[in-house]
Amino acid sequence: MTAVKPPDRTSAANASGVRGVLQGLRIVVVDDDDDARDLLATVLTQRSAEVFVAETAADAFELVQRELPNALISDIAMPEEDGYMLIGRVRRLPEDRGGKTTAIALTAYAGRADRKRALDAGFDTHFSKPVDIDKLVLALAMLRPGYDAGAGDPPST
């Protein structure tokens, strides 16, 4: 599991404002709330990510296997199958079917115990709602090969 280094505000602001900062990244976003899902999809697409959206954990699970994304951003509190159940299923997949996909928990549950539970369940990192877009985009940008978070500059496009 790779820990995401907390960004400084300058790096984060630079990363979120650069249109191509997520170029080449494929991201699955799952949230049962239409507005939250649409907002994330818009923000990530504006920064040049290829975004696949799902309303349910079951749909997200299929997308992970079919699209083999660089990242999965999942809400935790969803009906029928929650984010914990989803990440458990994803982590049981073979690597070549998406089992090692970087996973970000996105949730209103923001306490230390909630963060620990998300990480213990298999998520790589945890962001509370409302999400700090700068930090989220920087965490995703760090998945791009050659990205140097310490340099404070996003990758060139």
ABEGO torsion letter per residue (X at the ends): XBBBBBBBAAAAAAAAABAAAABGBBBBBBBABAAAAAAAAAAAAAAGBBBBBBABAAAAAAAAAAAGBABBBBBABBBGBBAAAAAAAAAABBAAAGAABBBBBBBABABAAAAAAAAAAGBABBBBOBBBAAAAAAAAAAABBGBBAAAGBBBBX
